[in-house]
Structures are given as structure tokens and as C-alpha cells.
Amino acid sequence: MHASLVRRQLGGLVPPKIASKNLVAGGSGEGLGPLVNFYSKLPKGPATQRVGGLKNRYFNGENASGAPLAALIVGLFGIGYTIDYNSASLLILPRIALTDVHPITFVLYSALE
């Protein structure tokens, strides 16, 4: 592998503004204080467990209800109705507008129907 390829792949591991060539060039490690300070503030140990989720929050336990499912059904109905309403209006409105422009358009649209 080329050095530039490795450098590009590993470039995301160290934030660029904290570790620069000038800090590391000394070789003594004195300039790495900000880098060590940055990584010492990161959380250590295993990741914490998720507190819950949608299933635990709405469908399990004492707060169980069907309200989220009903809201999903109503939302999908509303989206479908909106799409259907807008597509139907797009089919009607251009015919009205085009028939007002020139009489030949009325003949063309009549032939298409």
C-alpha cells in the first residue's frame, strides 16, 4: 500500500486540529497534551444499554395502548388522500386551462378521451 493511501484511511482517527505535524515533530511527546486531554474525556467501558424503544414505550408495560398504531393508520390515510387529491386536480385543471387558450385544444382533448 502507498503511504498516502494509509494516511488517508487513518486520517479520521485523529482530529486534524489537535494533532498536527508540528506537535509530533519534536519526538518527546510534550506537544501531545491536547490530544491526550481530548481522548481522556471520552467515555470508557462498554456502551450503556438502550433505555427503551418504541415497543417498550408504547406497547409493553402499564402504558400499553393502541394509540401509536391508530396514529399510523390515520397518518397513512392522510398522506394517501393528499396524494390522490393532488393527482386528480392535476388531471382536471390543465384541461380547463388549455381549452380556454385555443379552440383546437378542445378538439384534441376530445379525441384523446
C-alpha positions as CSV (number, residue, x, y, z in Angstrom):
1,M,0.0,0.0,0.0
2,H,1.1,3.5,-0.7
3,A,1.8,5.8,2.3
4,S,-0.7,8.4,1.0
5,L,-3.5,5.8,1.0
6,V,-2.7,4.7,4.5
7,R,-2.5,8.3,5.7
8,R,-5.9,9.0,4.0
9,Q,-7.5,5.9,5.7
10,L,-6.2,6.6,9.1
11,G,-6.7,10.4,8.9
12,G,-10.1,10.2,10.5
13,L,-8.8,8.6,13.7
14,V,-7.0,11.7,15.0
15,P,-8.8,15.1,14.8
16,P,-6.7,17.3,12.4
17,K,-6.7,20.4,14.6
18,I,-5.5,18.6,17.7
19,A,-2.6,16.6,16.3
20,S,-0.6,18.4,13.7
21,K,2.9,17.7,12.3
22,N,4.4,20.5,14.4
23,L,3.2,18.9,17.6
24,V,4.5,15.4,16.8
25,A,7.7,16.5,15.1
26,G,9.6,17.1,18.4
27,G,9.6,13.4,19.2
28,S,9.5,13.9,23.0
29,G,5.7,13.8,23.2
30,E,5.3,17.0,25.1
31,G,3.1,18.5,22.4
32,L,0.6,15.7,22.6
33,G,-1.1,17.1,25.8
34,P,-4.2,18.4,23.9
35,L,-4.6,15.1,22.2
36,V,-4.3,13.1,25.4
37,N,-6.7,15.6,27.1
38,F,-9.2,15.1,24.2
39,Y,-9.2,11.3,24.4
40,S,-9.2,11.2,28.2
41,K,-12.7,12.9,28.2
42,L,-14.2,10.2,26.0
43,P,-16.4,7.6,27.8
44,K,-14.7,4.4,28.9
45,G,-16.0,0.9,29.1
46,P,-18.9,-0.8,27.4
47,A,-21.8,1.2,25.9
48,T,-24.8,1.7,28.0
49,Q,-27.9,-0.3,27.3
50,R,-30.8,1.4,25.5
51,V,-33.4,2.7,27.9
52,G,-36.2,1.5,25.8
53,G,-37.6,1.9,22.4
54,L,-40.9,2.4,20.7
55,K,-42.1,-1.1,21.6
56,N,-41.2,-0.8,25.3
57,R,-42.6,2.8,25.5
58,Y,-45.9,2.3,23.8
59,F,-46.8,-1.4,23.6
60,N,-45.4,-3.0,26.8
61,G,-46.0,-2.4,30.5
62,E,-48.6,-0.2,32.2
63,N,-48.7,2.4,29.4
64,A,-49.6,0.0,26.7
65,S,-52.2,1.3,24.2
66,G,-53.0,1.2,20.5
67,A,-52.8,4.9,20.0
68,P,-49.5,4.8,18.0
69,L,-51.0,2.2,15.7
70,A,-54.1,4.3,15.2
71,A,-52.0,7.4,14.6
72,L,-50.0,5.5,12.0
73,I,-53.2,4.4,10.2
74,V,-54.6,7.9,10.2
75,G,-51.3,9.3,9.0
76,L,-51.1,6.9,6.1
77,F,-54.7,7.6,5.2
78,G,-54.0,11.4,5.3
79,I,-50.9,11.0,3.1
80,G,-52.7,8.8,0.6
81,Y,-55.7,11.1,0.4
82,T,-53.4,14.1,-0.2
83,I,-51.6,12.4,-3.0
84,D,-54.8,11.2,-4.6
85,Y,-56.4,14.7,-4.3
86,N,-53.4,16.4,-5.8
87,S,-53.1,13.9,-8.7
88,A,-56.8,14.2,-9.5
89,S,-56.6,18.0,-9.6
90,L,-53.6,17.9,-11.9
91,L,-55.7,15.8,-14.4
92,I,-58.6,18.3,-14.4
93,L,-57.0,21.7,-14.2
94,P,-54.8,21.5,-17.2
95,R,-57.7,20.5,-19.5
96,I,-59.7,23.6,-18.3
97,A,-56.8,25.9,-18.8
98,L,-55.9,24.5,-22.2
99,T,-59.4,24.7,-23.6
100,D,-59.5,28.4,-22.8
101,V,-56.4,29.1,-24.9
102,H,-57.4,27.9,-28.4
103,P,-60.4,26.1,-29.8
104,I,-58.2,23.4,-31.4
105,T,-57.1,22.2,-28.0
106,F,-60.7,21.3,-27.2
107,V,-60.8,19.1,-30.3
108,L,-57.5,17.4,-29.4
109,Y,-58.6,16.7,-25.9
110,S,-62.0,15.4,-27.1
111,A,-60.2,13.0,-29.4
112,L,-58.0,11.7,-26.6
113,E,-60.9,10.9,-24.3
